[in-house]
Structures are given as structure tokens and as C-alpha cells.
Amino acid sequence: MIRLICFLIILMSPAVFTASGQPLSIDRVDPPFWWVGMADNKLELLIKGDSISSSRVMVRYSGVKVNKVHTVENPDYYFLQLVIDSTAMPGKIPLMFRNRTHSVRYEYELKKRKKPGQVQQGISSEDLIYLIMPDRFSNGDPNNDMIDAMNEKELNRDSMFYRHGGDLQGIIDHLDYVKDLGATALWLNPVLENDEPLESYHGYAITDHYKVDPRFGSNELYLEFVSKCHEQGLKVIMDVVYNHVGDRHYWIEDLPDPSWLHLSDTFTRTSYRAPTLMDPYAAEIDKNIMFKGWFDHHMPDIN
């Protein structure tokens, strides 16, 4: 009876059940949701929370099972690989984490996947690609030029280092201009969050891989942008960056494991000379500088 009561308390709690001492917590799960019906049925979740690596996970959801788990040096990270078979239905998967004295429950959402159809067409030599740096194109919504909760506090159109205020709405407002140029595809510099104090207008110092920078708009506005492009017959290329991040990314502020970064005793900037990696005659030191050097002081290089 006591065990049954405890189990019911765990199920009813939205966050944490604790018997004594420091409780477990789940602060973040990436990716924040997924879809049923994907071609690759393996999904790995990064779970961050207090002492979460000390726990074991239990999953009870039809069509979903745990394939493997992995922990790293930092006890606040836990990697969970799920197998989602073709029978899994959209819904919320209850993930239960337990160690000897504490438990935490998290509901992970599987969404219904839209039919791809003919949306994904790819790019060919027949396409004319127009590249836009969103911050420098058009300011469609002045209300999002500066966000109080973010690190950069100044808008300065007279400086190349500060933000100028361009955003997704500004691009949406001028899709006819892009179309009239004869472009068939639109490529934006990364629009994901770059919450850096300075010099992140370009979008390559990402601090959240799952969130559109609010100075550009929102995830919902990005979907609207894609839809508006398709209405104009424009393809969309999404620029994603996985070889470096901004130093205000939560990974960097609370590093899962030192092996995640290319680290050296002194700051080493990359040479930006990518051909050295393919050149059979390139010196090893030139390859290492290109491969392991940081893009900039505030843009650590991922191993």
C-alpha cells in the first residue's frame, strides 16, 4: 500500500518528488519535440537537469522503447536514445527518472508528421539562389529591434558590429522584390538565437539551436515565412551551423564534457582555409589550425 501511494504521488507531481536531500530536476530537453513516421526511427534526447545522470529511466508508451543511455563527466546531463517504431501514435511519452531516493517525471511530445509531398524539391544548377543577411535587409517590425532580456542592448545602424534591426517580417514584406530579381531560392543567414553581448548580427554565434532569435521574430513566424516563399514559388534554404556555437550557449556555460570542444592552452583562431583538410600535401599544423581553431573568441569550436 505504501509503495502504491508513493507511485501515485510521483504520477501526480508535475515536476519533482523527493524523499530527502537534493531532488532531481529536468530543466531542458533537446530536441523539444519530435514526430512519428520518421524514416530513421532512432531519436537521441539531450536531457539537462540537476544530478539527472544519477537516475535510471523508465518509458512506457506503445511503439517506443529505450535503446541505450549515455552519461558524460557533468552529472547534470543525460543522453537517452529512443526507438520509435511505425506503430507509435502522436501523444506525450511519460519519461520517469529515478535514483535511489528521488524521482522526476517529464512528458515528451510526439507530433503528427505532415506528409512531405512535393515540398522538398532540393537545389540544382537551374536555381538562382539569393542570399540575405536578415539583420541587414529590411526592418519589418521595429518593436523587436531590441529585447530587454537579451545581452545586446544597443541598436546602431552606423556601425558594422551592431545590429541594424532587419527581421523576418521585413523579408516577408519584400518577397516580390526577390521574385522580380529572377531568384528561385532564398537562403538566409542563420536566424536561430544568438544571445551574445556584441557582434552576433550575422547569426553564426548560436546560443539555442531550437529557437528563432526574437529580434528576427519567432518559430511561428519562420514557418509563415517559408509558407509565403512557397506561395511565390521560392525554395528556402535553411542555414544551420554545428561546427561552432556562441559562448553564451548553455552547453558552454555548463559544459557537458571537456571533450566536446577543441581546447588549447592559448586562444587559437581557425585559418578559415578549408582546402587544407583535403590537400594531401598540406602540413599537419595547417590542418590542425583549420580543424581545431575557434572561429572567434566568442565562437568556440565543437569537437
C-alpha positions in Angstrom: 0.0 0.0 0.0 2.9 2.4 0.9 4.6 1.7 -2.5 1.3 2.3 -4.3 0.7 5.7 -2.6 4.3 6.8 -3.4 3.9 5.8 -7.0 0.6 7.8 -7.2 2.3 10.9 -5.8 5.1 10.6 -8.5 2.5 10.4 -11.2 0.5 13.3 -9.9 3.6 15.6 -9.5 4.2 17.9 -12.5 7.9 18.2 -11.7 9.7 16.6 -8.7 9.1 14.1 -6.0 11.7 13.9 -3.3 12.2 11.8 -0.2 15.2 13.7 1.2 18.2 15.7 0.1 18.7 17.3 -3.3 15.9 16.4 -5.7 16.3 15.6 -9.4 15.1 18.1 -11.9 14.7 18.4 -15.6 15.4 21.9 -16.9 15.6 21.3 -20.6 15.2 18.6 -23.2 16.5 18.8 -26.8 15.0 18.5 -29.3 11.9 19.8 -27.5 9.6 17.5 -29.5 9.7 15.0 -32.4 7.4 13.4 -35.0 6.1 9.9 -35.6 6.6 8.4 -39.0 10.2 9.5 -39.5 12.4 7.4 -41.8 15.1 7.0 -39.1 13.4 5.5 -36.0 16.1 6.3 -33.5 15.9 9.6 -31.6 18.5 10.8 -29.1 17.4 13.2 -26.4 19.8 15.5 -24.5 18.3 16.0 -21.0 19.6 18.6 -18.7 18.8 18.8 -15.0 20.2 18.7 -11.5 22.0 15.3 -11.0 20.0 13.7 -13.7 22.8 11.3 -14.7 22.4 9.5 -11.3 19.0 8.2 -12.4 17.5 5.4 -14.4 14.8 6.0 -16.9 11.5 4.1 -17.4 9.5 4.6 -20.6 6.0 3.1 -21.0 4.5 4.1 -24.4 3.2 1.9 -27.2 5.7 1.8 -30.0 8.5 3.4 -28.1 11.4 1.8 -26.2 14.7 2.7 -24.7 17.6 1.7 -26.9 20.6 3.0 -24.9 21.6 5.7 -22.5 24.8 7.6 -22.2 26.3 9.9 -19.5 29.2 12.3 -19.5 31.5 13.9 -17.0 29.0 16.6 -16.0 26.3 14.9 -13.8 23.6 17.3 -15.0 23.5 15.8 -18.5 21.8 12.6 -19.6 21.6 11.2 -23.2 18.6 9.0 -23.9 18.2 7.1 -27.2 14.7 6.0 -28.0 13.5 3.7 -30.8 10.2 4.9 -32.2 8.6 2.2 -34.4 5.9 2.6 -37.1 3.1 1.7 -34.6 3.8 4.7 -32.4 1.0 7.3 -32.3 1.2 11.0 -31.7 1.0 11.8 -28.0 3.0 12.5 -24.9 5.6 9.9 -23.8 5.9 9.8 -20.0 9.6 9.6 -19.1 10.2 8.6 -15.5 13.7 9.2 -14.0 14.6 7.6 -10.7 17.6 7.2 -8.5 17.6 5.6 -5.0 15.7 8.4 -3.3 14.4 10.8 -5.9 12.2 10.8 -9.0 11.2 13.2 -11.7 8.6 12.8 -14.5 8.7 14.5 -17.9 6.2 14.3 -20.7 7.9 14.3 -24.1 5.6 15.1 -27.1 5.5 13.1 -30.4 3.7 15.1 -33.0 1.9 14.0 -36.1 4.1 14.5 -39.2 2.9 16.4 -42.2 3.1 14.5 -45.5 6.3 15.7 -47.2 4.6 15.5 -50.7 6.5 17.7 -53.2 7.6 20.3 -50.8 11.2 19.2 -50.5 12.5 19.7 -54.1 16.2 20.2 -53.5 18.5 22.7 -55.3 20.0 22.2 -58.7 22.1 24.2 -61.2 18.9 25.6 -62.6 18.3 27.6 -59.4 19.3 31.2 -58.8 19.9 31.5 -55.1 19.5 34.9 -53.4 21.4 35.2 -50.1 20.1 37.5 -47.4 21.6 38.6 -44.0 18.3 39.2 -42.2 19.6 41.9 -39.9 20.8 44.0 -42.8 17.9 43.6 -45.2 14.6 45.2 -44.0 13.1 46.2 -40.6 9.6 45.0 -40.9 8.8 45.1 -37.1 10.6 47.9 -35.1 9.1 46.5 -31.9 11.5 43.6 -31.8 14.7 45.6 -32.6 15.9 45.2 -29.0 14.8 42.7 -26.4 15.3 43.6 -22.8 16.1 40.1 -21.7 18.9 39.6 -24.2 22.5 40.5 -23.8 23.0 43.0 -26.6 21.4 46.3 -25.6 22.2 48.7 -28.5 20.9 49.2 -32.0 23.4 51.2 -34.2 22.9 51.3 -37.9 26.1 53.4 -38.2 28.3 50.5 -37.0 29.1 47.2 -38.8 29.4 45.5 -35.5 26.0 46.3 -34.0 22.5 45.1 -35.0 20.6 47.2 -37.6 17.1 45.8 -37.0 16.3 43.7 -40.0 13.9 40.8 -39.4 11.8 38.0 -40.9 8.8 40.3 -41.3 10.9 42.6 -43.4 11.9 39.8 -45.7 8.2 38.6 -46.0 7.2 42.2 -46.9 9.7 42.2 -49.9 9.4 38.7 -51.3 8.1 40.2 -54.5 11.4 42.1 -54.9 13.3 38.8 -54.6 11.0 37.2 -57.1 11.3 40.1 -59.5 15.1 39.6 -59.5 14.6 36.2 -61.0 15.6 34.2 -57.9 14.1 30.8 -57.4 15.6 30.0 -54.0 16.1 32.1 -50.8 19.0 31.5 -48.4 19.0 33.3 -45.1 22.0 33.6 -42.8 21.1 31.6 -39.6 18.1 33.0 -37.9 18.5 31.0 -34.7 19.1 32.7 -31.3 22.4 34.5 -30.9 22.2 35.9 -27.4 25.7 37.4 -27.4 26.7 40.9 -26.0 28.1 42.0 -29.4 28.9 41.1 -33.0 26.3 38.3 -33.5 24.2 40.1 -36.1 25.4 37.6 -38.7 23.7 34.7 -36.9 26.7 32.3 -36.6 27.1 32.5 -32.8 24.1 30.3 -32.0 23.0 30.0 -28.4 19.9 28.0 -28.9 19.5 25.5 -31.8 15.7 25.3 -31.4 14.6 28.9 -31.2 14.4 31.7 -33.7 16.1 34.8 -32.4 13.3 37.0 -31.1 14.9 40.0 -32.8 14.1 38.3 -36.1 10.7 37.0 -35.0 9.6 33.6 -33.7 9.5 29.9 -34.7 5.9 30.5 -35.9 6.9 33.5 -38.0 9.6 31.4 -39.6 7.0 28.8 -40.6 4.9 31.7 -42.1 8.0 32.9 -44.0 8.5 29.5 -45.5 4.9 29.3 -46.5 4.9 32.8 -48.1 8.0 31.8 -50.0 6.4 28.7 -51.4 3.4 30.8 -52.4 5.8 32.9 -54.5 7.4 29.7 -56.0 10.6 30.3 -54.0 12.5 27.5 -52.4 14.0 28.0 -48.9 17.5 27.0 -47.8 17.9 26.9 -44.0 21.4 27.7 -42.9 22.4 25.5 -39.9 25.7 25.5 -38.0 27.0 22.6 -36.0 30.8 23.1 -36.0 30.8 26.0 -33.6 28.5 27.8 -31.2 28.3 31.1 -29.3 30.0 31.2 -25.9 26.7 32.0 -24.2 25.2 28.7 -25.3 24.1 26.7 -22.3 26.5 23.9 -23.4 29.4 26.3 -23.0 28.2 27.9 -19.8 27.8 24.4 -18.2 30.0 22.2 -20.4 28.8 18.5 -20.6 32.3 17.2 -21.1 35.7 18.9 -22.0 35.9 16.6 -25.0 33.1 18.5 -26.6 35.4 21.4 -27.5 38.7 21.9 -29.2 40.7 23.4 -26.4 44.2 24.6 -26.2 46.4 26.5 -23.7 46.0 29.7 -25.6 43.3 31.0 -27.9 43.9 29.7 -31.5 41.8 31.2 -34.3 41.0 29.0 -37.3 42.8 29.9 -40.6 39.4 29.6 -42.5 41.4 27.7 -45.2 39.2 24.6 -45.7 41.1 23.2 -48.6 44.0 22.3 -46.2 41.7 19.5 -44.9 41.5 17.9 -48.4 45.1 18.7 -49.5 47.3 15.5 -49.3 50.4 17.8 -49.2 49.2 20.2 -46.5 51.3 20.4 -43.3 49.7 18.8 -40.3 49.9 22.1 -38.3 47.9 23.9 -41.0 45.3 21.1 -40.9 45.0 21.4 -37.1 44.7 25.1 -37.1 41.9 24.9 -39.7 40.2 22.0 -38.0 40.6 22.9 -34.3 40.9 26.6 -34.3 38.0 28.7 -33.0 36.0 30.9 -35.4 36.4 33.8 -32.9 36.9 34.4 -29.2 33.1 34.2 -28.6 32.6 31.2 -31.0 34.1 28.0 -29.5 34.8 25.2 -31.9 32.9 21.9 -31.4 34.9 18.7 -31.4 
